[in-house]
Amino acid sequence: MLAKSGAIVSSAGVTLLVAFVVVLLAFPVDKECEDGERCTYTSTAPEQLAAIVQPAYLAVSLLIIAAGVFMVRFGRWKSDKKTESGS
């Protein structure tokens, strides 16, 4: 059961990652530099989608994927351990 839940969680994370990539490709990021000083990067995405093009959004989606993979691996390890001790 834990492995199935992990697969669902991981799939949700992949969906978030795909949304990030689609928005990033559809609305490119502008780079503005002033006389060799520090550059600023701004997204051309509309306000509703601007929250998706943030480093925190990418980090959260990757953490969700990692949590799902962990759940799958732990669930399989746990079920294999039960099978070994039951035999």
MODELLER restraints for C-alpha pairs under 7 A, 6 or more apart:
rsr = mdl.restraints
at = mdl.atoms
rsr.add(forms.Gaussian(group=physical.xy_distance, feature=features.Distance(at['CA:2:A'], at['CA:71:A']), mean=6.19, stdev=0.5))
rsr.add(forms.Gaussian(group=physical.xy_distance, feature=features.Distance(at['CA:2:A'], at['CA:72:A']), mean=6.47, stdev=0.5))
rsr.add(forms.Gaussian(group=physical.xy_distance, feature=features.Distance(at['CA:2:A'], at['CA:75:A']), mean=5.05, stdev=0.5))
rsr.add(forms.Gaussian(group=physical.xy_distance, feature=features.Distance(at['CA:3:A'], at['CA:71:A']), mean=5.96, stdev=0.5))
rsr.add(forms.Gaussian(group=physical.xy_distance, feature=features.Distance(at['CA:3:A'], at['CA:72:A']), mean=3.98, stdev=0.5))
rsr.add(forms.Gaussian(group=physical.xy_distance, feature=features.Distance(at['CA:3:A'], at['CA:75:A']), mean=4.97, stdev=0.5))
rsr.add(forms.Gaussian(group=physical.xy_distance, feature=features.Distance(at['CA:3:A'], at['CA:76:A']), mean=6.44, stdev=0.5))
rsr.add(forms.Gaussian(group=physical.xy_distance, feature=features.Distance(at['CA:6:A'], at['CA:68:A']), mean=4.09, stdev=0.5))
rsr.add(forms.Gaussian(group=physical.xy_distance, feature=features.Distance(at['CA:6:A'], at['CA:69:A']), mean=6.17, stdev=0.5))
rsr.add(forms.Gaussian(group=physical.xy_distance, feature=features.Distance(at['CA:6:A'], at['CA:71:A']), mean=4.68, stdev=0.5))
rsr.add(forms.Gaussian(group=physical.xy_distance, feature=features.Distance(at['CA:6:A'], at['CA:72:A']), mean=4.90, stdev=0.5))
rsr.add(forms.Gaussian(group=physical.xy_distance, feature=features.Distance(at['CA:7:A'], at['CA:68:A']), mean=5.91, stdev=0.5))
rsr.add(forms.Gaussian(group=physical.xy_distance, feature=features.Distance(at['CA:7:A'], at['CA:72:A']), mean=6.45, stdev=0.5))
rsr.add(forms.Gaussian(group=physical.xy_distance, feature=features.Distance(at['CA:9:A'], at['CA:64:A']), mean=6.69, stdev=0.5))
rsr.add(forms.Gaussian(group=physical.xy_distance, feature=features.Distance(at['CA:9:A'], at['CA:65:A']), mean=6.88, stdev=0.5))
rsr.add(forms.Gaussian(group=physical.xy_distance, feature=features.Distance(at['CA:9:A'], at['CA:68:A']), mean=4.90, stdev=0.5))
rsr.add(forms.Gaussian(group=physical.xy_distance, feature=features.Distance(at['CA:10:A'], at['CA:64:A']), mean=6.26, stdev=0.5))
rsr.add(forms.Gaussian(group=physical.xy_distance, feature=features.Distance(at['CA:10:A'], at['CA:65:A']), mean=4.35, stdev=0.5))
rsr.add(forms.Gaussian(group=physical.xy_distance, feature=features.Distance(at['CA:10:A'], at['CA:68:A']), mean=4.22, stdev=0.5))
rsr.add(forms.Gaussian(group=physical.xy_distance, feature=features.Distance(at['CA:10:A'], at['CA:69:A']), mean=6.29, stdev=0.5))
rsr.add(forms.Gaussian(group=physical.xy_distance, feature=features.Distance(at['CA:13:A'], at['CA:61:A']), mean=4.89, stdev=0.5))
rsr.add(forms.Gaussian(group=physical.xy_distance, feature=features.Distance(at['CA:13:A'], at['CA:62:A']), mean=6.62, stdev=0.5))
rsr.add(forms.Gaussian(group=physical.xy_distance, feature=features.Distance(at['CA:13:A'], at['CA:64:A']), mean=5.03, stdev=0.5))
rsr.add(forms.Gaussian(group=physical.xy_distance, feature=features.Distance(at['CA:13:A'], at['CA:65:A']), mean=4.77, stdev=0.5))
rsr.add(forms.Gaussian(group=physical.xy_distance, feature=features.Distance(at['CA:14:A'], at['CA:65:A']), mean=6.47, stdev=0.5))
rsr.add(forms.Gaussian(group=physical.xy_distance, feature=features.Distance(at['CA:16:A'], at['CA:61:A']), mean=5.73, stdev=0.5))
rsr.add(forms.Gaussian(group=physical.xy_distance, feature=features.Distance(at['CA:17:A'], at['CA:58:A']), mean=6.75, stdev=0.5))
rsr.add(forms.Gaussian(group=physical.xy_distance, feature=features.Distance(at['CA:17:A'], at['CA:61:A']), mean=5.78, stdev=0.5))
rsr.add(forms.Gaussian(group=physical.xy_distance, feature=features.Distance(at['CA:20:A'], at['CA:52:A']), mean=5.92, stdev=0.5))
rsr.add(forms.Gaussian(group=physical.xy_distance, feature=features.Distance(at['CA:20:A'], at['CA:53:A']), mean=6.42, stdev=0.5))
rsr.add(forms.Gaussian(group=physical.xy_distance, feature=features.Distance(at['CA:24:A'], at['CA:53:A']), mean=6.57, stdev=0.5))
rsr.add(forms.Gaussian(group=physical.xy_distance, feature=features.Distance(at['CA:27:A'], at['CA:43:A']), mean=6.85, stdev=0.5))
rsr.add(forms.Gaussian(group=physical.xy_distance, feature=features.Distance(at['CA:27:A'], at['CA:44:A']), mean=5.34, stdev=0.5))
rsr.add(forms.Gaussian(group=physical.xy_distance, feature=features.Distance(at['CA:27:A'], at['CA:45:A']), mean=5.10, stdev=0.5))
rsr.add(forms.Gaussian(group=physical.xy_distance, feature=features.Distance(at['CA:28:A'], at['CA:43:A']), mean=6.30, stdev=0.5))
rsr.add(forms.Gaussian(group=physical.xy_distance, feature=features.Distance(at['CA:28:A'], at['CA:44:A']), mean=6.01, stdev=0.5))
rsr.add(forms.Gaussian(group=physical.xy_distance, feature=features.Distance(at['CA:29:A'], at['CA:41:A']), mean=6.34, stdev=0.5))
rsr.add(forms.Gaussian(group=physical.xy_distance, feature=features.Distance(at['CA:29:A'], at['CA:42:A']), mean=5.52, stdev=0.5))
rsr.add(forms.Gaussian(group=physical.xy_distance, feature=features.Distance(at['CA:29:A'], at['CA:43:A']), mean=4.34, stdev=0.5))
rsr.add(forms.Gaussian(group=physical.xy_distance, feature=features.Distance(at['CA:29:A'], at['CA:44:A']), mean=5.98, stdev=0.5))
rsr.add(forms.Gaussian(group=physical.xy_distance, feature=features.Distance(at['CA:30:A'], at['CA:41:A']), mean=5.54, stdev=0.5))
rsr.add(forms.Gaussian(group=physical.xy_distance, feature=features.Distance(at['CA:30:A'], at['CA:42:A']), mean=5.25, stdev=0.5))
rsr.add(forms.Gaussian(group=physical.xy_distance, feature=features.Distance(at['CA:30:A'], at['CA:43:A']), mean=6.13, stdev=0.5))
rsr.add(forms.Gaussian(group=physical.xy_distance, feature=features.Distance(at['CA:31:A'], at['CA:39:A']), mean=6.64, stdev=0.5))
rsr.add(forms.Gaussian(group=physical.xy_distance, feature=features.Distance(at['CA:31:A'], at['CA:40:A']), mean=5.85, stdev=0.5))
rsr.add(forms.Gaussian(group=physical.xy_distance, feature=features.Distance(at['CA:31:A'], at['CA:41:A']), mean=4.67, stdev=0.5))
rsr.add(forms.Gaussian(group=physical.xy_distance, feature=features.Distance(at['CA:31:A'], at['CA:42:A']), mean=6.71, stdev=0.5))
rsr.add(forms.Gaussian(group=physical.xy_distance, feature=features.Distance(at['CA:32:A'], at['CA:39:A']), mean=5.50, stdev=0.5))
rsr.add(forms.Gaussian(group=physical.xy_distance, feature=features.Distance(at['CA:32:A'], at['CA:40:A']), mean=5.28, stdev=0.5))
rsr.add(forms.Gaussian(group=physical.xy_distance, feature=features.Distance(at['CA:32:A'], at['CA:41:A']), mean=6.35, stdev=0.5))
rsr.add(forms.Gaussian(group=physical.xy_distance, feature=features.Distance(at['CA:33:A'], at['CA:39:A']), mean=4.27, stdev=0.5))
rsr.add(forms.Gaussian(group=physical.xy_distance, feature=features.Distance(at['CA:33:A'], at['CA:40:A']), mean=6.47, stdev=0.5))
rsr.add(forms.Gaussian(group=physical.xy_distance, feature=features.Distance(at['CA:43:A'], at['CA:50:A']), mean=6.88, stdev=0.5))
